[in-house]
Amino acid sequence: MTGKELMYIEDALGHEKYFQTQCRTIAAQLQDEKLKQCVLQMAEKHRKIFQSFYGLL
């Protein structure tokens, strides 16, 4: 793997971790349970994407 490819994966990991954190933070503030579950599902999706990228390493 080239240095540039590794930098791309590190950047992608950082973005996915950020999206997870933001989704969980927003979900904790929501009152509407249906919307809250939707946002938590998005957080879970980003967790899975993170794991996929991490698996490349």
C-alpha positions as protocol buffer text, in pm:
chain_id: "A"
residue {
  index: 1
  type: MET
  ca { x: 0 y: 0 z: 0 }
}
residue {
  index: 2
  type: THR
  ca { x: 140 y: 338 z: -94 }
}
residue {
  index: 3
  type: GLY
  ca { x: 173 y: 626 z: 147 }
}
residue {
  index: 4
  type: LYS
  ca { x: -98 y: 816 z: -37 }
}
residue {
  index: 5
  type: GLU
  ca { x: -339 y: 523 z: -10 }
}
residue {
  index: 6
  type: LEU
  ca { x: -266 y: 492 z: 360 }
}
residue {
  index: 7
  type: MET
  ca { x: -334 y: 863 z: 408 }
}
residue {
  index: 8
  type: TYR
  ca { x: -667 y: 823 z: 228 }
}
residue {
  index: 9
  type: ILE
  ca { x: -769 y: 538 z: 457 }
}
residue {
  index: 10
  type: GLU
  ca { x: -663 y: 733 z: 767 }
}
residue {
  index: 11
  type: ASP
  ca { x: -869 y: 1030 z: 646 }
}
residue {
  index: 12
  type: ALA
  ca { x: -1170 y: 808 z: 575 }
}
residue {
  index: 13
  type: LEU
  ca { x: -1139 y: 650 z: 922 }
}
residue {
  index: 14
  type: GLY
  ca { x: -1136 y: 994 z: 1080 }
}
residue {
  index: 15
  type: HIS
  ca { x: -1445 y: 1101 z: 888 }
}
residue {
  index: 16
  type: GLU
  ca { x: -1639 y: 790 z: 978 }
}
residue {
  index: 17
  type: LYS
  ca { x: -1547 y: 825 z: 1346 }
}
residue {
  index: 18
  type: TYR
  ca { x: -1659 y: 1190 z: 1334 }
}
residue {
  index: 19
  type: PHE
  ca { x: -1992 y: 1097 z: 1172 }
}
residue {
  index: 20
  type: GLN
  ca { x: -2053 y: 831 z: 1439 }
}
residue {
  index: 21
  type: THR
  ca { x: -1986 y: 1079 z: 1717 }
}
residue {
  index: 22
  type: GLN
  ca { x: -2206 y: 1347 z: 1563 }
}
residue {
  index: 23
  type: CYS
  ca { x: -2495 y: 1108 z: 1507 }
}
residue {
  index: 24
  type: ARG
  ca { x: -2482 y: 985 z: 1866 }
}
residue {
  index: 25
  type: THR
  ca { x: -2457 y: 1340 z: 2001 }
}
residue {
  index: 26
  type: ILE
  ca { x: -2758 y: 1453 z: 1799 }
}
residue {
  index: 27
  type: ALA
  ca { x: -2958 y: 1139 z: 1886 }
}
residue {
  index: 28
  type: ALA
  ca { x: -2908 y: 1209 z: 2257 }
}
residue {
  index: 29
  type: GLN
  ca { x: -3069 y: 1551 z: 2209 }
}
residue {
  index: 30
  type: LEU
  ca { x: -3373 y: 1437 z: 2010 }
}
residue {
  index: 31
  type: GLN
  ca { x: -3714 y: 1404 z: 2170 }
}
residue {
  index: 32
  type: ASP
  ca { x: -3887 y: 1227 z: 1879 }
}
residue {
  index: 33
  type: GLU
  ca { x: -3820 y: 856 z: 1931 }
}
residue {
  index: 34
  type: LYS
  ca { x: -3868 y: 765 z: 1563 }
}
residue {
  index: 35
  type: LEU
  ca { x: -3621 y: 1029 z: 1449 }
}
residue {
  index: 36
  type: LYS
  ca { x: -3382 y: 930 z: 1727 }
}
residue {
  index: 37
  type: GLN
  ca { x: -3383 y: 568 z: 1608 }
}
residue {
  index: 38
  type: CYS
  ca { x: -3318 y: 681 z: 1251 }
}
residue {
  index: 39
  type: VAL
  ca { x: -3013 y: 883 z: 1359 }
}
residue {
  index: 40
  type: LEU
  ca { x: -2886 y: 593 z: 1572 }
}
residue {
  index: 41
  type: GLN
  ca { x: -2916 y: 366 z: 1267 }
}
residue {
  index: 42
  type: MET
  ca { x: -2702 y: 616 z: 1076 }
}
residue {
  index: 43
  type: ALA
  ca { x: -2444 y: 602 z: 1355 }
}
residue {
  index: 44
  type: GLU
  ca { x: -2442 y: 222 z: 1331 }
}
residue {
  index: 45
  type: LYS
  ca { x: -2398 y: 240 z: 953 }
}
residue {
  index: 46
  type: HIS
  ca { x: -2095 y: 466 z: 998 }
}
residue {
  index: 47
  type: ARG
  ca { x: -1955 y: 227 z: 1261 }
}
residue {
  index: 48
  type: LYS
  ca { x: -1977 y: -57 z: 1008 }
}
residue {
  index: 49
  type: ILE
  ca { x: -1810 y: 153 z: 740 }
}
residue {
  index: 50
  type: PHE
  ca { x: -1534 y: 239 z: 989 }
}
residue {
  index: 51
  type: GLN
  ca { x: -1482 y: -130 z: 1061 }
}
residue {
  index: 52
  type: SER
  ca { x: -1465 y: -207 z: 688 }
}
residue {
  index: 53
  type: PHE
  ca { x: -1197 y: 56 z: 631 }
}
residue {
  index: 54
  type: TYR
  ca { x: -1009 y: -55 z: 944 }
}
residue {
  index: 55
  type: GLY
  ca { x: -1017 y: -410 z: 815 }
}
residue {
  index: 56
  type: LEU
  ca { x: -816 y: -299 z: 513 }
}
residue {
  index: 57
  type: LEU
  ca { x: -523 y: -231 z: 742 }
}
